[in-house]
Amino acid sequence: MANEPEPFSEKLRVPEALTFDDVLLRPKESRVEPDEADTTTRVSTNVTLNVPVLSAAMDTVTESDLAIAMARHGGLGVLHQNMDVDQMVAEIERVKRADELIIRDVVTAEPDQTVREVDEMMSRQGVSGAPVVDEDDEVLGIISGTDIRPYLEVGEEDQVSEAMTDEVITAGEDVTPREALELMYEHKIERVPIVDDDDRLIGLVTMQGILQRREYDQAARDEDGRPIAGAAVGPFEVDRAEAADEAGVDVLFIDCAHAHNLNVIESAREIKETVDADVVVGNIGTREAAEDVVDFADGVKVGIGPGSICTTRVVTGAGMPQITAVSQVADVASQHDVPVIADGGIRYSGDAIKAIAAGADAVMLGSYFAGTDEAPGRVITMNGKKYKQYRGMGSVGAMSEGSGERYLKEEEEDEEFVPEGVEAATPYKGPLADELHQLVGGMQSGMGYVGAETIPEFKERAEFVRVSAAGQQESHPHDVMITDEAPNYSPDDA
């Protein structure tokens, strides 16, 4: 009969799915040196990064400090959603202002203040100089530490007007970094007040700020030169999404553990229609899910349960090994020119470049960055070693602080959560720049082994070979006791 259900025995004819340890890249003829490999990639319709790496939207991974560091080094930090809307807006604005040429919140002095008062104020505010302005914010002069040194004939109770330099070099708001730097060199000064047409102070450009921008020549910036920022919003948080968009976020991430939920997709469409920012939808893990979102999404994020602190697969029995998940989604997304982000399960740089080979355009990592200085988790010491707090957004702690909606669950009075993650600790690692250097360097080496100079070329040339259990063991250091660990390998992760 046509309507007879499929026999249960047919469910046992199951397809095989693979993850990172199941495959290796097949080496190929190459003239590409790792340093020559170009890792530029798109993560959404309108956002391009110099390195194909994002930090996860987790409350022990990405807040503004780490998001700023990620952008400065060419990647993208995605701010987590476990904060109220006002906090989120402030965090986005802090990222966007991080490398502004013109400092808008300027510490100023008044001409009738005493030298001692201004000296204490500059020390308190952590600045070495300040424009001197009148009650109409007109610039009268500038005072710096060199103007009030003890060896000068200026007393502590003298007025600032007697100690300041009154021949002030100013510039308009349209000044370029090069023009500002030339002014500073020409006049042997370290800061230039920015004034409007009426000579009123509106900002300050410093030599330190200009040199800092030059230091981060690979930074991911928007069309106005500001660091790129990403933010996660719950699948039904239209108001939060609009607030983030208004604050200047570049990419909004619909942050859901199972985005192939029709209610989630409908809400994501609504959010896409109401914001100017790009909208990335996730997480998904199948070809069918990709088909349902690629017609409106600016990017898709892949990963059902691969994270190191995620228990989704063992709690729910559902999931998809990551290499297969990425390849299935990429089959669909690539036909619609929609970038794919592989989220979770990456322990080594080799895993990251395998995800790209499977079809991803970029990778998102959580635990890899949770141990860095810039991550918000607190440092703890266990058995003489330093660790940082790290927890899944599906853990009880994270869900009770607001991430329950990510798992389509709401806190009910007198009802406990059913968590899909754990709280843990990850080794303390130091600055993010060091970790990112090792990660991207390993990915470039992988591109060199395949003979590809660019991410698109790599995805075309890359081929996988299957690896047996013996081959997996052979891939790691074996038959030795490691005495000095490498910066990009830890046996604890093997």
Secondary structure as GFF3:
##gff-version 3
##sequence-region A 1 494
A	DSSP	three_ten_helix	8	12	.	.	.	ID=ss1
A	DSSP	three_ten_helix	20	22	.	.	.	ID=ss2
A	DSSP	beta_strand	23	25	.	.	.	ID=ss3
A	DSSP	three_ten_helix	34	36	.	.	.	ID=ss4
A	DSSP	beta_strand	41	44	.	.	.	ID=ss5
A	DSSP	beta_strand	47	49	.	.	.	ID=ss6
A	DSSP	beta_strand	53	55	.	.	.	ID=ss7
A	DSSP	alpha_helix	64	72	.	.	.	ID=ss8
A	DSSP	beta_strand	76	79	.	.	.	ID=ss9
A	DSSP	alpha_helix	85	97	.	.	.	ID=ss10
A	DSSP	alpha_helix	115	125	.	.	.	ID=ss11
A	DSSP	beta_strand	129	133	.	.	.	ID=ss12
A	DSSP	beta_strand	139	144	.	.	.	ID=ss13
A	DSSP	three_ten_helix	145	148	.	.	.	ID=ss14
A	DSSP	alpha_helix	160	163	.	.	.	ID=ss15
A	DSSP	alpha_helix	177	187	.	.	.	ID=ss16
A	DSSP	beta_strand	191	195	.	.	.	ID=ss17
A	DSSP	beta_strand	201	206	.	.	.	ID=ss18
A	DSSP	alpha_helix	207	215	.	.	.	ID=ss19
A	DSSP	beta_strand	230	233	.	.	.	ID=ss20
A	DSSP	alpha_helix	238	247	.	.	.	ID=ss21
A	DSSP	beta_strand	251	255	.	.	.	ID=ss22
A	DSSP	alpha_helix	262	274	.	.	.	ID=ss23
A	DSSP	beta_strand	278	284	.	.	.	ID=ss24
A	DSSP	alpha_helix	287	293	.	.	.	ID=ss25
A	DSSP	beta_strand	299	302	.	.	.	ID=ss26
A	DSSP	alpha_helix	312	316	.	.	.	ID=ss27
A	DSSP	alpha_helix	322	333	.	.	.	ID=ss28
A	DSSP	three_ten_helix	334	336	.	.	.	ID=ss29
A	DSSP	beta_strand	340	343	.	.	.	ID=ss30
A	DSSP	alpha_helix	349	357	.	.	.	ID=ss31
A	DSSP	beta_strand	362	365	.	.	.	ID=ss32
A	DSSP	alpha_helix	367	370	.	.	.	ID=ss33
A	DSSP	beta_strand	379	382	.	.	.	ID=ss34
A	DSSP	beta_strand	385	391	.	.	.	ID=ss35
A	DSSP	alpha_helix	396	400	.	.	.	ID=ss36
A	DSSP	three_ten_helix	403	407	.	.	.	ID=ss37
A	DSSP	beta_strand	423	427	.	.	.	ID=ss38
A	DSSP	alpha_helix	432	450	.	.	.	ID=ss39
A	DSSP	alpha_helix	455	461	.	.	.	ID=ss40
A	DSSP	beta_strand	464	466	.	.	.	ID=ss41
A	DSSP	alpha_helix	469	475	.	.	.	ID=ss42
A	DSSP	three_ten_helix	491	493	.	.	.	ID=ss43
###
